[in-house]
Amino acid sequence: MSLQRLLAVARKEIIQLRRDPRSLILAFILPLLLVVLFGYAISWDITNIQTAVLDRDGSQLSRKLVDAFRATGYFQVDRVLDSEAEIGPLLQRGDAQIVLVIPPDFSDLLSSAEKGGPPAPVQAVVDGSDANTATVILGYAEGVVRSFTDRAILEDLEVRPPLQADSRVWYNEELESRNMIVPGLVAVIMMIIAAMLTSLTIAREWERGTMEQLASTPVSRLEVVLGKLLPYLAIGMIDVATTSALGVLLFHVPFRGSAALLAVLSFFFLLGSLGLGMFISARARSQLLATQVAMIATFLPAFLLSGFMFAIEVMPRALRAVTFLIPARYFVVVTRGIFLKGVGIPVLHVQGLLMVAYAVVGLAAAVASFEKELR
């Protein structure tokens, strides 16, 4: 392999990039836009739950229960109903996510329950059209009612709580979903952008008729592949740095690990993704087809099967098996581990070896699929 020929191919690709503003926009602007859009748009935090109350008891205890819901900061009690007939239309219009129904003899039943009688019923009617949100809302409501009941009994007995819970959250102290989303976004975006960029390189040569000139030169297949990859590898590393910095500065995501380790593992991950894009480009020989195949092969698996959006543990067994073939799955672990936990090679050595293997396989596939011979 000649370094001079390799750099000549890289220089040719840089000139081509400068003449194609669309590729430059895709390379530099799109990753930043995706981080900003997804960072603000995607959130698993459920707050400001629209809550309506039908208090048929009107006692001091029932008002304390409603106040307990308000005090959590999750429930926004903004509607007071007069009858059960209002519940259905309210949920149908989407004006409330949960309706709290307190029976007319709530305070008497609660006093009886403290003396060994049956528990006092409180009804929560939840809009279940969004199953995940409804499950979280029900969990919040049950926690509020349980805490209120324990506190009411202890206050009535005039004793202190025998046990005080002191909980501590590590790595994401504020429990902000954004701190989990943004590092995963870096992995997903790099997978998509890298494959999309190189999916056009060889196909462009075939469509514009310049492959004949390239085939007549003494450059080898390896020199062509590496020469074409070098500019995009530099662009990818710049994108990793800028998207990571944007996540820290704009979304205040903590960065506790080693920037050097993130750079090294990103290098191998990008190398594999760029090789995958070039493999697609060499096989497709059409820019339109290559772009479509690259989008299907990278976006959907990286977004849905990498553990970024959905936990892999809850997927069906067949899909869990498929996720082992998704490189973004391992890089998501890398970015989240370095950003939030500050872990290093002792923890990420398996993912690091898989990144190296991915780079080797991606490059080998690109070199094997590239043909200088004209047919």
C-alpha positions as a Markdown table, in Angstrom:
| # | Residue | x | y | z |
|---|---|---|---|---|
| 1 | Met | 0.0 | 0.0 | 0.0 |
| 2 | Ser | 1.4 | 3.4 | -1.0 |
| 3 | Leu | 0.8 | 6.3 | 1.3 |
| 4 | Gln | 1.1 | 8.7 | -1.6 |
| 5 | Arg | -1.6 | 7.0 | -3.6 |
| 6 | Leu | -3.9 | 6.8 | -0.5 |
| 7 | Leu | -3.5 | 10.5 | 0.3 |
| 8 | Ala | -4.2 | 11.3 | -3.4 |
| 9 | Val | -7.5 | 9.4 | -3.2 |
| 10 | Ala | -8.4 | 11.2 | 0.1 |
| 11 | Arg | -7.6 | 14.6 | -1.5 |
| 12 | Lys | -9.8 | 13.7 | -4.5 |
| 13 | Glu | -12.7 | 12.9 | -2.1 |
| 14 | Ile | -12.1 | 16.2 | -0.1 |
| 15 | Ile | -12.4 | 18.1 | -3.4 |
| 16 | Gln | -15.6 | 16.2 | -4.2 |
| 17 | Leu | -17.0 | 17.1 | -0.8 |
| 18 | Arg | -16.3 | 20.8 | -1.2 |
| 19 | Arg | -18.2 | 20.8 | -4.5 |
| 20 | Asp | -21.2 | 19.1 | -2.9 |
| 21 | Pro | -22.9 | 21.3 | -0.3 |
| 22 | Arg | -25.6 | 18.7 | 0.4 |
| 23 | Ser | -23.0 | 16.3 | 1.7 |
| 24 | Leu | -21.5 | 19.0 | 3.9 |
| 25 | Ile | -24.9 | 19.8 | 5.3 |
| 26 | Leu | -25.5 | 16.1 | 6.0 |
| 27 | Ala | -22.1 | 15.8 | 7.6 |
| 28 | Phe | -22.0 | 18.9 | 9.8 |
| 29 | Ile | -25.5 | 20.4 | 10.2 |
| 30 | Leu | -27.7 | 17.4 | 10.4 |
| 31 | Pro | -26.1 | 15.8 | 13.5 |
| 32 | Leu | -26.5 | 19.0 | 15.5 |
| 33 | Leu | -30.1 | 19.4 | 14.4 |
| 34 | Leu | -30.9 | 15.8 | 15.3 |
| 35 | Val | -29.4 | 16.2 | 18.8 |
| 36 | Val | -31.4 | 19.4 | 19.4 |
| 37 | Leu | -34.6 | 18.1 | 18.0 |
| 38 | Phe | -34.5 | 14.6 | 19.7 |
| 39 | Gly | -33.0 | 16.1 | 22.9 |
| 40 | Tyr | -36.0 | 18.4 | 23.3 |
| 41 | Ala | -38.7 | 16.2 | 21.7 |
| 42 | Ile | -38.0 | 12.8 | 23.3 |
| 43 | Ser | -38.7 | 12.6 | 27.0 |
| 44 | Trp | -39.9 | 9.8 | 29.3 |
| 45 | Asp | -40.4 | 12.2 | 32.2 |
| 46 | Ile | -44.1 | 12.3 | 33.1 |
| 47 | Thr | -45.0 | 15.5 | 34.9 |
| 48 | Asn | -47.9 | 18.0 | 35.0 |
| 49 | Ile | -50.4 | 15.1 | 34.9 |
| 50 | Gln | -53.8 | 16.6 | 34.2 |
| 51 | Thr | -55.9 | 15.6 | 37.2 |
| 52 | Ala | -59.6 | 16.0 | 38.0 |
| 53 | Val | -61.2 | 15.3 | 41.4 |
| 54 | Leu | -64.7 | 14.2 | 42.3 |
| 55 | Asp | -64.7 | 14.7 | 46.1 |
| 56 | Arg | -68.1 | 13.4 | 47.3 |
| 57 | Asp | -67.0 | 13.5 | 50.9 |
| 58 | Gly | -65.9 | 17.1 | 51.2 |
| 59 | Ser | -64.2 | 16.4 | 54.6 |
| 60 | Gln | -60.9 | 17.6 | 55.9 |
| 61 | Leu | -59.3 | 14.2 | 55.3 |
| 62 | Ser | -60.4 | 14.1 | 51.6 |
| 63 | Arg | -59.0 | 17.6 | 51.1 |
| 64 | Lys | -55.7 | 16.5 | 52.6 |
| 65 | Leu | -55.7 | 13.6 | 50.2 |
| 66 | Val | -56.1 | 16.0 | 47.2 |
| 67 | Asp | -53.4 | 18.2 | 48.7 |
| 68 | Ala | -51.1 | 15.2 | 48.9 |
| 69 | Phe | -51.5 | 14.7 | 45.2 |
| 70 | Arg | -50.7 | 18.4 | 44.5 |
| 71 | Ala | -47.7 | 18.3 | 46.8 |
| 72 | Thr | -45.9 | 15.6 | 44.7 |
| 73 | Gly | -45.3 | 18.0 | 41.8 |
| 74 | Tyr | -46.5 | 15.4 | 39.3 |
| 75 | Phe | -50.3 | 15.9 | 39.5 |
| 76 | Gln | -51.8 | 19.2 | 38.3 |
| 77 | Val | -55.3 | 19.3 | 39.9 |
| 78 | Asp | -57.1 | 21.8 | 37.8 |
| 79 | Arg | -60.7 | 20.4 | 37.6 |
| 80 | Val | -63.2 | 19.7 | 40.3 |
| 81 | Leu | -66.2 | 17.6 | 39.2 |
| 82 | Asp | -69.8 | 17.6 | 40.5 |
| 83 | Ser | -70.9 | 14.2 | 39.3 |
| 84 | Glu | -69.7 | 10.9 | 37.9 |
| 85 | Ala | -71.4 | 11.7 | 34.6 |
| 86 | Glu | -68.7 | 14.2 | 33.8 |
| 87 | Ile | -65.9 | 11.6 | 34.0 |
| 88 | Gly | -66.5 | 9.9 | 30.6 |
| 89 | Pro | -66.7 | 13.0 | 28.4 |
| 90 | Leu | -63.7 | 14.6 | 30.2 |
| 91 | Leu | -61.5 | 11.6 | 29.4 |
| 92 | Gln | -62.8 | 11.3 | 25.9 |
| 93 | Arg | -61.8 | 14.9 | 25.2 |
| 94 | Gly | -58.4 | 14.4 | 26.7 |
| 95 | Asp | -58.9 | 17.2 | 29.2 |
| 96 | Ala | -57.8 | 14.9 | 32.1 |
| 97 | Gln | -55.4 | 11.9 | 32.3 |
| 98 | Ile | -56.7 | 10.8 | 35.7 |
| 99 | Val | -59.8 | 11.4 | 37.7 |
| 100 | Leu | -59.7 | 10.8 | 41.5 |
| 101 | Val | -63.0 | 9.7 | 42.9 |
| 102 | Ile | -63.4 | 10.0 | 46.7 |
| 103 | Pro | -66.5 | 8.3 | 48.1 |
| 104 | Pro | -69.0 | 10.2 | 50.3 |
| 105 | Asp | -68.1 | 8.4 | 53.5 |
| 106 | Phe | -64.4 | 8.4 | 53.0 |
| 107 | Ser | -63.4 | 9.9 | 56.4 |
| 108 | Asp | -65.7 | 7.5 | 58.3 |
| 109 | Leu | -64.3 | 4.5 | 56.4 |
| 110 | Leu | -60.7 | 5.6 | 57.0 |
| 111 | Ser | -61.4 | 5.9 | 60.7 |
| 112 | Ser | -63.0 | 2.5 | 60.7 |
| 113 | Ala | -60.0 | 1.0 | 58.8 |
| 114 | Glu | -57.6 | 2.4 | 61.5 |
| 115 | Lys | -59.6 | 0.3 | 64.0 |
| 116 | Gly | -59.4 | -2.9 | 62.0 |
| 117 | Gly | -62.2 | -2.5 | 59.6 |
| 118 | Pro | -62.2 | -2.9 | 55.8 |
| 119 | Pro | -59.9 | -0.4 | 53.9 |
| 120 | Ala | -61.4 | 2.9 | 52.6 |
| 121 | Pro | -61.8 | 2.8 | 48.8 |
| 122 | Val | -60.5 | 5.6 | 46.6 |
| 123 | Gln | -61.1 | 5.2 | 42.9 |
| 124 | Ala | -58.6 | 6.4 | 40.2 |
| 125 | Val | -60.0 | 6.5 | 36.6 |
| 126 | Val | -57.1 | 6.7 | 34.2 |
| 127 | Asp | -57.0 | 7.3 | 30.4 |
| 128 | Gly | -55.4 | 4.1 | 29.2 |
| 129 | Ser | -55.1 | 5.0 | 25.5 |
| 130 | Asp | -51.3 | 5.4 | 26.2 |
| 131 | Ala | -50.6 | 2.3 | 28.1 |
| 132 | Asn | -47.1 | 3.2 | 29.3 |
| 133 | Thr | -48.2 | 6.7 | 30.6 |
| 134 | Ala | -51.2 | 5.1 | 32.3 |
| 135 | Thr | -49.0 | 2.6 | 34.1 |
| 136 | Val | -46.7 | 5.3 | 35.4 |
| 137 | Ile | -49.6 | 7.5 | 36.5 |
| 138 | Leu | -51.2 | 4.6 | 38.3 |
| 139 | Gly | -47.9 | 3.9 | 40.1 |
| 140 | Tyr | -47.6 | 7.5 | 41.1 |
| 141 | Ala | -51.2 | 7.5 | 42.4 |
| 142 | Glu | -50.8 | 4.3 | 44.4 |
| 143 | Gly | -47.7 | 5.7 | 46.0 |
| 144 | Val | -49.4 | 8.9 | 47.0 |
| 145 | Val | -52.4 | 7.0 | 48.5 |
| 146 | Arg | -50.1 | 4.6 | 50.3 |
| 147 | Ser | -48.0 | 7.4 | 51.8 |
| 148 | Phe | -51.1 | 9.4 | 52.8 |
| 149 | Thr | -52.6 | 6.3 | 54.5 |
| 150 | Asp | -49.5 | 5.5 | 56.5 |
| 151 | Arg | -49.1 | 9.2 | 57.5 |
| 152 | Ala | -52.7 | 9.5 | 58.6 |
| 153 | Ile | -52.6 | 6.4 | 60.8 |
| 154 | Leu | -49.4 | 7.5 | 62.5 |
| 155 | Glu | -50.7 | 11.0 | 63.0 |
| 156 | Asp | -53.9 | 9.5 | 64.6 |
| 157 | Leu | -51.8 | 7.3 | 66.9 |
| 158 | Glu | -49.5 | 10.3 | 67.6 |
| 159 | Val | -46.3 | 8.3 | 67.0 |
| 160 | Arg | -43.3 | 8.9 | 64.8 |
| 161 | Pro | -42.6 | 6.7 | 61.8 |
| 162 | Pro | -40.7 | 3.6 | 62.9 |
| 163 | Leu | -38.7 | 3.6 | 59.7 |
| 164 | Gln | -37.3 | 6.4 | 57.6 |
| 165 | Ala | -36.2 | 5.7 | 54.0 |
| 166 | Asp | -33.1 | 7.5 | 52.9 |
| 167 | Ser | -32.7 | 6.8 | 49.1 |
| 168 | Arg | -29.9 | 7.9 | 46.9 |
| 169 | Val | -29.8 | 7.8 | 43.1 |
| 170 | Trp | -26.4 | 7.3 | 41.4 |
| 171 | Tyr | -25.3 | 8.5 | 38.0 |
| 172 | Asn | -28.6 | 10.3 | 37.2 |
| 173 | Glu | -29.4 | 12.1 | 40.4 |
| 174 | Glu | -32.2 | 14.3 | 39.0 |
| 175 | Leu | -33.8 | 11.3 | 37.3 |
| 176 | Glu | -33.9 | 13.3 | 34.1 |
| 177 | Ser | -34.6 | 11.1 | 31.0 |
| 178 | Arg | -32.6 | 13.6 | 29.0 |
| 179 | Asn | -29.4 | 12.5 | 30.7 |
| 180 | Met | -30.1 | 9.0 | 29.4 |
| 181 | Ile | -31.3 | 10.0 | 25.9 |
| 182 | Val | -28.6 | 12.4 | 24.8 |
| 183 | Pro | -25.6 | 10.0 | 25.2 |
| 184 | Gly | -27.6 | 7.3 | 23.4 |
| 185 | Leu | -28.4 | 9.8 | 20.6 |
| 186 | Val | -24.7 | 10.3 | 20.0 |
| 187 | Ala | -24.4 | 6.6 | 19.2 |
| 188 | Val | -27.5 | 6.4 | 17.0 |
| 189 | Ile | -26.8 | 9.6 | 15.1 |
| 190 | Met | -23.2 | 8.5 | 14.4 |
| 191 | Met | -24.3 | 5.2 | 13.1 |
| 192 | Ile | -26.8 | 6.8 | 10.7 |
| 193 | Ile | -24.7 | 9.7 | 9.5 |
| 194 | Ala | -21.6 | 7.6 | 8.9 |
| 195 | Ala | -23.3 | 5.0 | 6.8 |
| 196 | Met | -25.3 | 7.6 | 4.9 |
| 197 | Leu | -22.2 | 9.6 | 4.0 |
| 198 | Thr | -20.2 | 6.8 | 2.6 |
| 199 | Ser | -23.2 | 5.1 | 0.9 |
| 200 | Leu | -22.9 | 7.7 | -1.8 |
| 201 | Thr | -19.1 | 7.6 | -2.5 |
| 202 | Ile | -18.7 | 4.6 | -4.9 |
| 203 | Ala | -22.2 | 4.8 | -6.3 |
| 204 | Arg | -21.4 | 8.5 | -7.2 |
| 205 | Glu | -18.4 | 7.3 | -9.2 |
| 206 | Trp | -20.4 | 4.8 | -11.2 |
| 207 | Glu | -23.3 | 7.2 | -11.9 |
| 208 | Arg | -21.0 | 10.1 | -13.0 |
| 209 | Gly | -18.8 | 7.8 | -15.2 |
| 210 | Thr | -15.6 | 8.5 | -13.3 |
| 211 | Met | -15.1 | 4.9 | -12.2 |
| 212 | Glu | -13.3 | 4.3 | -15.5 |
| 213 | Gln | -10.7 | 6.8 | -14.7 |
| 214 | Leu | -10.2 | 5.4 | -11.2 |
| 215 | Ala | -10.0 | 1.9 | -12.6 |
| 216 | Ser | -7.2 | 2.9 | -14.9 |
| 217 | Thr | -5.0 | 4.1 | -12.1 |
| 218 | Pro | -2.5 | 1.9 | -10.2 |
| 219 | Val | -4.4 | 2.3 | -6.8 |
| 220 | Ser | -5.4 | -0.9 | -5.1 |
| 221 | Arg | -8.8 | -1.6 | -3.7 |
| 222 | Leu | -7.6 | -1.1 | -0.1 |
| 223 | Glu | -6.1 | 2.3 | -1.1 |
| 224 | Val | -9.3 | 3.4 | -2.7 |
| 225 | Val | -11.4 | 2.3 | 0.3 |
| 226 | Leu | -9.1 | 3.8 | 2.9 |
| 227 | Gly | -8.5 | 7.0 | 0.9 |
| 228 | Lys | -12.3 | 7.6 | 0.5 |
| 229 | Leu | -12.9 | 6.8 | 4.2 |
| 230 | Leu | -10.3 | 9.2 | 5.7 |
| 231 | Pro | -12.2 | 12.5 | 5.1 |
| 232 | Tyr | -15.4 | 11.0 | 6.4 |
| 233 | Leu | -13.6 | 9.5 | 9.4 |
| 234 | Ala | -12.3 | 13.0 | 10.2 |
| 235 | Ile | -15.8 | 14.5 | 9.8 |
| 236 | Gly | -17.3 | 11.8 | 12.0 |
| 237 | Met | -14.8 | 12.5 | 14.8 |
| 238 | Ile | -15.6 | 16.2 | 14.6 |
| 239 | Asp | -19.3 | 15.3 | 14.8 |
| 240 | Val | -18.8 | 13.1 | 17.9 |
| 241 | Ala | -17.0 | 16.0 | 19.6 |
| 242 | Thr | -19.6 | 18.6 | 18.7 |
| 243 | Thr | -22.6 | 16.5 | 19.5 |
| 244 | Ser | -21.1 | 15.5 | 22.9 |
| 245 | Ala | -20.2 | 19.1 | 23.7 |
| 246 | Leu | -23.7 | 20.2 | 22.7 |
| 247 | Gly | -25.2 | 17.6 | 25.0 |
| 248 | Val | -23.1 | 18.8 | 27.9 |
| 249 | Leu | -23.5 | 22.6 | 27.3 |
| 250 | Leu | -27.1 | 22.7 | 26.0 |
| 251 | Phe | -28.8 | 19.9 | 27.9 |
| 252 | His | -26.4 | 19.8 | 30.9 |
| 253 | Val | -25.7 | 16.1 | 30.6 |
| 254 | Pro | -22.9 | 15.1 | 33.0 |
| 255 | Phe | -19.7 | 13.9 | 31.4 |
| 256 | Arg | -17.8 | 12.0 | 34.0 |
| 257 | Gly | -15.5 | 9.7 | 32.0 |
| 258 | Ser | -12.5 | 9.9 | 29.8 |
| 259 | Ala | -12.8 | 12.0 | 26.6 |
| 260 | Ala | -9.8 | 10.1 | 25.2 |
| 261 | Leu | -11.5 | 6.7 | 25.7 |
| 262 | Leu | -14.7 | 8.0 | 24.0 |
| 263 | Ala | -12.6 | 9.2 | 21.1 |
| 264 | Val | -10.8 | 5.9 | 20.7 |
| 265 | Leu | -13.9 | 3.8 | 20.8 |
| 266 | Ser | -15.8 | 6.3 | 18.6 |
| 267 | Phe | -12.9 | 6.0 | 16.1 |
| 268 | Phe | -13.4 | 2.2 | 15.7 |
| 269 | Phe | -17.2 | 2.5 | 15.7 |
| 270 | Leu | -17.1 | 5.1 | 12.9 |
| 271 | Leu | -14.6 | 3.0 | 11.0 |
| 272 | Gly | -17.0 | 0.1 | 11.0 |
| 273 | Ser | -20.1 | 2.2 | 10.1 |
| 274 | Leu | -18.2 | 4.0 | 7.3 |
| 275 | Gly | -17.1 | 0.6 | 6.0 |
| 276 | Leu | -20.7 | -0.6 | 6.1 |
| 277 | Gly | -21.8 | 2.5 | 4.1 |
| 278 | Met | -19.1 | 1.9 | 1.5 |
| 279 | Phe | -20.1 | -1.8 | 1.2 |
| 280 | Ile | -23.7 | -0.7 | 0.5 |
| 281 | Ser | -22.5 | 1.9 | -2.0 |
| 282 | Ala | -20.3 | -0.7 | -3.9 |
| 283 | Arg | -23.1 | -3.2 | -4.1 |
| 284 | Ala | -25.9 | -0.7 | -5.0 |
| 285 | Arg | -24.1 | 1.4 | -7.7 |
| 286 | Ser | -27.0 | 3.9 | -7.5 |
| 287 | Gln | -27.0 | 6.8 | -5.1 |
| 288 | Leu | -30.8 | 6.7 | -4.6 |
| 289 | Leu | -30.8 | 3.0 | -3.9 |
| 290 | Ala | -27.7 | 3.2 | -1.7 |
| 291 | Thr | -29.3 | 6.0 | 0.4 |
| 292 | Gln | -32.5 | 4.0 | 0.9 |
| 293 | Val | -30.7 | 0.8 | 1.8 |
| 294 | Ala | -28.3 | 2.7 | 4.2 |
| 295 | Met | -31.3 | 4.3 | 5.9 |
| 296 | Ile | -33.1 | 1.0 | 6.4 |
| 297 | Ala | -29.9 | -0.9 | 7.5 |
| 298 | Thr | -28.9 | 1.8 | 10.1 |
| 299 | Phe | -31.8 | 4.0 | 11.2 |
| 300 | Leu | -34.4 | 1.4 | 12.1 |
| 301 | Pro | -32.0 | -1.1 | 13.9 |
| 302 | Ala | -30.1 | 1.7 | 15.7 |
| 303 | Phe | -33.2 | 3.5 | 16.8 |
| 304 | Leu | -35.4 | 0.6 | 17.8 |
| 305 | Leu | -33.1 | -2.4 | 18.6 |
| 306 | Ser | -30.1 | -0.8 | 20.2 |
| 307 | Gly | -31.6 | -0.2 | 23.7 |
| 308 | Phe | -31.8 | 3.5 | 23.0 |
| 309 | Met | -35.6 | 3.8 | 22.8 |
| 310 | Phe | -36.8 | 0.5 | 24.3 |
| 311 | Ala | -35.2 | -1.7 | 26.9 |
| 312 | Ile | -33.8 | -4.8 | 25.4 |
| 313 | Glu | -34.8 | -6.9 | 28.4 |
| 314 | Val | -38.5 | -6.4 | 27.7 |
| 315 | Met | -38.3 | -7.4 | 24.0 |
| 316 | Pro | -39.4 | -10.8 | 22.7 |
| 317 | Arg | -36.7 | -13.5 | 22.8 |
| 318 | Ala | -36.3 | -13.5 | 19.0 |
| 319 | Leu | -35.7 | -9.7 | 18.9 |
| 320 | Arg | -33.3 | -9.9 | 21.8 |
| 321 | Ala | -31.3 | -12.4 | 19.8 |
| 322 | Val | -31.3 | -10.0 | 16.8 |
| 323 | Thr | -30.0 | -7.1 | 18.9 |
| 324 | Phe | -26.7 | -8.9 | 19.4 |
| 325 | Leu | -26.0 | -8.1 | 15.7 |
| 326 | Ile | -26.6 | -4.4 | 16.1 |
| 327 | Pro | -23.3 | -2.5 | 16.6 |
| 328 | Ala | -25.2 | 0.5 | 18.0 |
| 329 | Arg | -26.3 | -1.6 | 20.9 |
| 330 | Tyr | -22.7 | -1.8 | 22.2 |
| 331 | Phe | -21.9 | 1.8 | 21.4 |
| 332 | Val | -24.9 | 3.0 | 23.4 |
| 333 | Val | -23.5 | 1.2 | 26.4 |
| 334 | Val | -20.2 | 2.9 | 25.8 |
| 335 | Thr | -21.6 | 6.4 | 25.5 |
| 336 | Arg | -23.9 | 6.1 | 28.5 |
| 337 | Gly | -21.2 | 4.5 | 30.6 |
| 338 | Ile | -18.6 | 7.2 | 29.8 |
| 339 | Phe | -21.0 | 10.1 | 30.1 |
| 340 | Leu | -23.0 | 9.1 | 33.2 |
| 341 | Lys | -20.9 | 6.6 | 35.1 |
| 342 | Gly | -17.4 | 7.6 | 34.2 |
| 343 | Val | -16.4 | 3.9 | 33.6 |
| 344 | Gly | -13.2 | 2.9 | 31.8 |
| 345 | Ile | -11.7 | -0.1 | 30.1 |
| 346 | Pro | -12.2 | -2.5 | 33.0 |
| 347 | Val | -15.9 | -2.2 | 32.5 |
| 348 | Leu | -16.1 | -1.5 | 28.8 |
| 349 | His | -13.4 | -4.0 | 27.6 |
| 350 | Val | -16.0 | -6.3 | 26.0 |
| 351 | Gln | -17.6 | -3.4 | 24.1 |
| 352 | Gly | -14.2 | -2.1 | 23.1 |
| 353 | Leu | -13.2 | -5.4 | 21.6 |
| 354 | Leu | -16.5 | -5.6 | 19.7 |
| 355 | Met | -15.9 | -2.1 | 18.3 |
| 356 | Val | -12.5 | -3.2 | 17.0 |
| 357 | Ala | -14.1 | -6.3 | 15.5 |
| 358 | Tyr | -16.9 | -4.2 | 13.9 |
| 359 | Ala | -14.2 | -1.9 | 12.3 |
| 360 | Val | -12.3 | -4.9 | 10.9 |
| 361 | Val | -15.5 | -6.5 | 9.5 |
| 362 | Gly | -16.7 | -3.2 | 8.0 |
| 363 | Leu | -13.4 | -2.5 | 6.3 |
| 364 | Ala | -13.1 | -6.1 | 5.0 |
| 365 | Ala | -16.6 | -6.0 | 3.6 |
| 366 | Ala | -16.0 | -2.7 | 1.9 |
| 367 | Val | -12.7 | -3.8 | 0.3 |
| 368 | Ala | -14.2 | -7.2 | -0.8 |
| 369 | Ser | -17.2 | -5.6 | -2.4 |
| 370 | Phe | -15.3 | -2.9 | -4.3 |
| 371 | Glu | -14.5 | -3.8 | -7.8 |
| 372 | Lys | -12.1 | -1.9 | -10.1 |
| 373 | Glu | -13.0 | -4.0 | -13.1 |
| 374 | Leu | -15.6 | -2.7 | -15.5 |
| 375 | Arg | -18.4 | -4.9 | -16.5 |
